[in-house]
């Protein structure tokens, strides 16, 4: 073959056979049959993708063997608590399955290419929503939607509407925009949560629905809304006292099986942190940090509801501030976005300084946004429906009958 190459002769089975015959070496190497056998054993580039897939799978298997061997040794060492070790094992396996075994250090040029791709996508949106839409026009305008890897804290005093607000976001994301959403309800049962979702979707009185006093003419409409709500990609887990390690494990599984794009936790103070936490404040701090790590690991936004300190009720100005976040300053530090919900009507305030009525209106206060502006917006809160909506849909006020919902309601 080298001789043919030096003479600038094309190399194939025919030219090689003829050259070997000419020099008297054909029979010495096994004859024409051996040449044909060599040709048939050569790997063709026609199936290069399939071959590359095999190589990639073998690499993943080797990575898995290495990972499991290391974790087996950790089990024998017995230096960590069982739940913490299980969390580490699941995290490592998830990384292998998602092909996330990458170099921690990325060259600037490579990072800039990825950043430019993101910026081009954002530029193409022309100032629109670049994250998971909340379904609220003014909120999406200020935030660009809920951004990937962000931890969003939604906080309020009891009975102000934080669960209803978060559920409205989850319902909008899943029903309107098809974003698979995981809801971890540590406070309410699955049935209670579904009654709220159905009441909000159908715009019927949640209390009447729960107590069986809903008028007959509204039942037919309820069934039509169930058919719309049923296919929504919402996954509800109402395990009480769920630990942060269990939540992370279940979220990884949902990400792998259903590619969830949003997580909601109701609420943070009911979660259990690692057993080694020496105080409740330290425990909340570790839970907060774990949720932020989860958001970054899965590359999706995580919403965590939180209570406020009781001291906010003792002030003349009831508007929440960042220091009102209960039990840990770590919430303020770890969160990318902090949203407070404030309803002045609960404190006997009938109108805003601009003269607008406070009845049926909730202030959504963006008090922290790591990568964007802060400020307040107003939303309609229709309490009997457990539903938040854009205030523009209620030109005569949320409490009035002249509402203009996005779909016609036959009653």
C-alpha positions, 0 to 999 in steps of 0.5 A: 500500500505504501508503494502504491501511495508513493506512485500516486495510485488509488488504493482499494482492494483491486489495486492492492491485489494486483500489486501483490500478485505482481510482486509475488506476495499475494499467496504469502499473505493468504490470497484474495480471500484474506484481502476480502476478509480484511475489507469486510472487517473495516468499520465504515463511517456510515454508522458513526453516530451509532458507534459514538452512542455506544462509546458514550454509553460505555463511558457512562457505565464506567462513570457509574461504576466509579461513582458506585464504588466510591459510595460503597466505600462511604457506606462501609466508612459509616461517617455520614448519616444514612439519609445524607448519604442516600441524597449524595448517591442519588445526586451522583447517579442523576449527574451520570444519567444527565451526562453532567460529568463536566469540567468544573472550569470552563474556558472563557471562550466556551462560556461566552458562546453559551452566554451569547446564545442565551442573550440572542434568545432573550433579544429575540423575545423583544423584551418579553418573557424569557423564563417560566411565565407567571401569567401576570402581565406586570409581574412578568414584565418586571421579572421576565418570568421565573428564571432558571436556577433561581430560588424565589421566596414568596412570603406573607402573614397567615391568611393573606393569600400566599398559597393562593398566589403561588397556586395561581402561578403554578396553575398558569404555568401548567395549564396555560403554558404547558410547563410541567410543575411539581407542587410539594404541599406540606400544609394542605392535603392533596384533596384540599389543594385540588379543591382550591385549584378547581375553584380557581380554574372554574371561578366558583366559591371554594367554600361552597365547593368544599361544603357541598353548598354549590348551586346546582346550575354550577355543577355542569360547568365544574365538570367542563373545567375538570376536563381542562384541568386534568391533563395539566402537567401538575405533580402534587406531593402532600407528604407531611414533614417532608425532609429537604433530602427527600424533596431533592430526591423526588425532584430529581426523579420528576426531572428525569421522568417528566422534565419538570420546569418549575417547583413549588414548596408550601411552605418552607418552615414545615420542612425538615432539615438535616439531622445535624442542625444544632438550631432551628435557625441553622436548620432553616438556613440549610433548607434554604441553601439546599433549595437553591442548590436544587434550583441550580442543579436542575436548572429550573426555578424553585418557589418556596413559601415562607412565613413572616415574623409576628413582629410585623403585626406590631408595627404601624406600617404593616408592609413587610421588609426583608428583615421580617423573613422568619427564623433565618437571614439566610433566606434573604441571602440565598433567594434570587427573588423575594416577593411579599404579599400585602393586603392593606384592606386587612388592616382597615385601610380602605384606599391607597395614597393614589385614591384607588380602593384596596378592596380585593386588591393585593400588593405584590412587592418585589423586595429583592431581585438579584438580576432585575429591578424591585418594585410593587405591582397590584393584582386582583385577589378574588378570595372566594375563588382563591384566585389572583388575576391581573387587575386590568381584568376587573375595570370596576374592581375585583369585588364588583360583578363587572369582571371580565375573565379570560373565558366566559362563565355561564353563570 
